Amino acid sequence: MIKEVIVVEGVNDTKRLQSFFAVDTIETHGLGLKKETIELIRRINEERGVILFLDPDTPGEKIRNRLNEEIKGLKNAFVMKEDARTRKKVGIEHADKEVLEEALKNLVTYGEVKETISHEEFYELGLMGQEDSQTKREKVSAYFHLGRCNAKTLLKRLNMAGLSYKDIEGII
């Protein structure tokens, strides 16, 4: 049994998770996130804790960003897009059990955003502005289980997770 309640986008995500785990879920029904749903998530987070387990696509990231901004202390589980897709669709509902388990073992909780790595340090590490920057970002993102992201989002997530230049330097 997973203690926390998991927030997913739809009923198929719930069915997939419940086929492997004893878990309660809240469905956002995609981007149509209602105020009542946000308040429910806020209350449940105070009592049991909440894990955001959203699709690795643009709508999933928009929902994740909105919820993390409005409710502090949410746990985040990430899967890489290539681990949660069919030929035409992307989503938690398409991920294998092992991928889902790994994501749930490596949760990230964002705290107060303090600058633990500066824009200049990010550039110095080669995470932007170089031919191999995307490859380096993917490596760092996969290592820290932050999901695939562009340079701006990765810098934000590294700071939100409190990771420093030294933490990242050893990975690259």
N, C-alpha and C positions, 0 to 999 in steps of 0.2 A: 504494500500500500504506500502510495506517495502521499505524504502529509499535506503538502501544498496543493492548491487548486491550480490547474493549468489553463491558461487562456489560449485559445486557438481561434482560427478564423471561421471554421464551419463544421458541420455535422460529420463530414467524412474524416476530418482530422480527429474528432472525438472518437469515432469508431475505430480508427487505426490505433490510437493510443490505448484505448480500452481493450483492444484485442491482445495487447502484450502486458499491460500494467493495470493494477487496481488503482484507478485515478478518477477524480472528479474534474470536470472541465466547465469553463464558461466559454461560450461562442460569441465572437464579436459580429458575426454575419458580414464579414468583409469590412470595407471602409465605412459602412453605415453604423458606426459606433455611437450608441445613444448615451445621453447623460446618465440615465438610470443604470446602464451597464457599467459606466465608469465608477459610479458611486458604489455599486455592488462589489466591484473589484477592489476599491479602496477599503471597504468594510472587511472583506474576506482577507485582504492582505494583513490587516491589523490582528485578525484572529488566528489564521492558519498559515498565512504566507501565500504568495502568488508567484507562479512561474510563467513568463511570457514565452510561448513556443509558437512563433508565427512563421509563415511561409517566407522563404528566402527570395522574395521578389519585391518590387517597388511598393505595392499595397501593404504587404506585411511589414516592411520597414516604416512606412508612414504610421501604421497603427502602433508599432513598437515605440517609435519616437514620441508620439502623442501620449501614450500611457506612461512612459518613463518620465516625461516632463510634468505630467499632472499628479503622479503618485510616486513618492520617493520610496526606495527600498525594494522595488520589484526585482525578482531574479529573472535572468534572461538565459534561455537555451537557444543555441544556434546550430543550424545544419547548413552545410554548403549546398549551393544550388545543384551541383552535379550529383549529390547524394540524395536528392529529393525530387527526381523528375522522371517523366516519361518522355516520349518523343515530342509531345505537344504541350504538356502541362508541368507545372512546378508546384510542389506543396508538401507539407508534412505528411499528408495522406499517402505519399508515394515513397517514403523513406523506409528502409529495412529496419528491423528490430535493433540490430547492432548499432546502426547510425543513431537511432533515437536514444538508446541506452547511453551511448558515449556523450551525446549532447546533454543529457540529464545528469551525468556525472561531472560535467564541467560548466556549471552555472556561473554566470557573471552578474554581480549586483553592483549597480552604479551608485556611488555615493555623491557627496558634494563634489562638483567639478572644480578641481584645482589643477593648475597647470603643472603637471609632473614631467611633461616633455614639451618643449617649445617648438614653434613652427620651424625655427632655425635648426634645432637638433633633429627634427623629423627629416628635414631636407639633407642635413649632414649624413644621416644614416642611409640616404639614398632611397627613401620611401616615396619620393616624388622628384620629378625633374630629370630622371635618368632613363635610359633605354630599358633597364631591367627593374624599374621601380614597381611595376605592377606585380612582377614575380616575387619581389621582396615583400610587398604588402600582403600577397596571398599567403606566403610562408608565415609571416608574423601573425596574421589573422587566424590561420589554421592552428598555429601553436597555442595561442591564447584563447581559442574557441570564441572568436568575436564575429564570425560570419564574414562573408565576402563583402568588401566595401571599397569605395573609392578613397582617394587620399584624404579628403576633408573629413569624411565619416570615420576613417580609421584613426586619424589624429584625435578626434573627439572621443571615440571609444577608448583609446589608450589612456587619455586623461581621465575619463569617467571611471575607468578601472584602476586608476592610480599607478599605472605602469611607468617606469622611468627609462631614461636613455640606457642605463646599464642593463635593465631587464631585457630590452629589445636588442641591444648590441650583441649579446651572446647568441641570439637566435639567428641573426643575419650572418 
